[in-house]
Amino acid sequence: MIDPKTHDVQAFANKVVLITGASRGISAQTELQYARRTTSLFLVARTQSALDASKDAILHEHPSAKVLTVPSHIKTSDR
């Protein structure tokens, strides 16, 4: 998590943050933290429906947030 006591809000302004596994868990909470800092978010997860849910949650709390979503599954081996 981003600790607001140790991270300057302006340090993230006008930046783009790529978050993978964006549909749940730690990533979902991280997205909200960055959205609070006027950061543009580029979210990647396996399904568009999961990404849409994440984007909706972000925009519900931060309507002016800029969020781009891209579904993708990265296969790292043939095993």
PyMOL commands that set and color helices and strands:
alter all, ss='L'
color gray80, all
select helices_A, chain A and resi 9-12+25-35+48-61
alter helices_A, ss='H'
color red, helices_A
select strands_A, chain A and resi 16-20+40-45+67-71
alter strands_A, ss='S'
color yellow, strands_A
deselect
rebuild
show_as cartoon
